[in-house]
Amino acid sequence: MAAPLSSAEALWQDYAFLTRELAKFAGRQSWNMVMNLLDQRASLQQRLDELADRDFVVSPAGRKLLGELLREEQAIARQIRLARNQSQQRQQVALAYDAYSAVSPGMILNRGT
């Protein structure tokens, strides 16, 4: 039977779960859910800060979990940057077409008169 989790360890496990879910929904570009998960993680982070129990973080299991979280955070950041770049590109294309459609063919043909 597994040993009961300390309060800090349980909170860190919850934080890790939310981070994995965050990566999943960021990959799907489900931004409302991403924002919801970020809010939940911020709440957990506040509870971890208030707890001020650093024993788990410095333990081998804690260091392993923090390493996994760091890799997951980097993957999330890449997904968000990719989505932002794609969104900016779509916006630039839309603006280019909007600018082109503002000029009617008659205006182009009547330039010289």
C-alpha positions as CSV (number, residue, x, y, z in Angstrom):
1,M,0.0,0.0,0.0
2,A,1.3,3.4,-0.9
3,A,2.3,5.9,1.8
4,P,-0.2,8.8,2.2
5,L,0.8,11.9,0.4
6,S,1.9,15.0,2.4
7,S,-0.2,18.1,1.9
8,A,2.5,19.7,-0.2
9,E,3.0,16.6,-2.3
10,A,-0.7,16.3,-2.9
11,L,-0.9,19.9,-4.0
12,W,2.1,19.5,-6.3
13,Q,0.5,16.4,-7.8
14,D,-2.7,18.4,-8.4
15,Y,-0.5,21.1,-10.0
16,A,1.1,18.6,-12.3
17,F,-2.3,17.2,-13.3
18,L,-3.5,20.7,-14.2
19,T,-0.3,21.3,-16.1
20,R,-0.8,18.1,-18.2
21,E,-4.4,19.1,-18.8
22,L,-3.3,22.6,-19.8
23,A,-0.9,21.1,-22.4
24,K,-3.7,19.0,-23.8
25,F,-6.1,21.9,-24.2
26,A,-3.4,24.2,-25.5
27,G,-2.7,21.7,-28.2
28,R,-6.3,21.7,-29.1
29,Q,-6.4,25.5,-29.0
30,S,-9.3,25.4,-26.6
31,W,-8.4,28.8,-25.1
32,N,-11.4,29.1,-22.7
33,M,-10.4,25.9,-21.0
34,V,-6.7,27.0,-21.0
35,M,-7.7,30.2,-19.2
36,N,-9.8,28.2,-16.7
37,L,-6.9,25.8,-16.0
38,L,-4.4,28.7,-15.6
39,D,-6.7,30.2,-13.0
40,Q,-6.9,26.9,-11.2
41,R,-3.1,26.6,-11.3
42,A,-2.7,30.1,-9.9
43,S,-5.0,29.2,-7.0
44,L,-2.9,26.1,-6.3
45,Q,0.3,28.1,-6.6
46,Q,-1.0,30.5,-4.0
47,R,-1.9,27.6,-1.6
48,L,1.6,26.1,-2.1
49,D,3.2,29.5,-1.3
50,E,1.1,29.8,1.8
51,L,1.9,26.3,2.9
52,A,5.6,27.1,2.7
53,D,6.5,23.4,3.0
54,R,9.7,22.9,0.9
55,D,10.5,19.4,2.0
56,F,8.8,17.7,-1.0
57,V,10.3,20.1,-3.5
58,V,13.9,19.2,-2.4
59,S,13.1,15.4,-2.2
60,P,14.1,13.2,-5.1
61,A,10.4,12.7,-6.1
62,G,9.9,16.4,-5.9
63,R,12.9,17.2,-8.1
64,K,11.7,14.6,-10.6
65,L,8.2,16.1,-10.7
66,L,9.6,19.7,-11.0
67,G,11.7,18.5,-14.0
68,E,8.6,17.0,-15.6
69,L,6.7,20.2,-15.0
70,L,9.5,22.3,-16.6
71,R,9.5,20.2,-19.7
72,E,5.7,20.3,-19.9
73,E,5.8,24.1,-19.4
74,Q,8.2,24.5,-22.3
75,A,6.0,22.4,-24.5
76,I,3.0,24.5,-23.6
77,A,4.9,27.7,-24.3
78,R,5.8,26.3,-27.8
79,Q,2.2,25.5,-28.5
80,I,1.0,28.9,-27.4
81,R,3.7,30.6,-29.6
82,L,2.7,28.5,-32.5
83,A,-0.9,29.4,-32.1
84,R,-0.1,33.1,-31.8
85,N,2.1,33.0,-34.9
86,Q,-0.7,31.2,-36.9
87,S,-3.2,33.7,-35.6
88,Q,-1.0,36.7,-36.6
89,Q,-0.5,35.2,-40.1
90,R,-4.2,34.7,-40.6
91,Q,-4.8,38.2,-39.5
92,Q,-2.2,39.6,-41.9
93,V,-3.7,37.6,-44.8
94,A,-7.2,38.9,-43.9
95,L,-6.0,42.5,-43.7
96,A,-4.2,42.1,-47.0
97,Y,-7.4,40.9,-48.7
98,D,-9.4,43.6,-46.9
99,A,-7.1,46.3,-48.3
100,Y,-7.3,44.8,-51.8
101,S,-11.1,44.6,-51.7
102,A,-11.4,48.3,-50.7
103,V,-10.1,49.2,-54.1
104,S,-12.8,48.7,-56.7
105,P,-11.9,47.7,-60.3
106,G,-13.5,50.9,-61.5
107,M,-11.1,53.0,-59.4
108,I,-8.1,51.1,-60.9
109,L,-9.4,51.6,-64.5
110,N,-10.3,55.3,-63.9
111,R,-7.0,56.3,-62.5
112,G,-5.7,58.0,-65.7
113,T,-8.8,60.1,-66.3
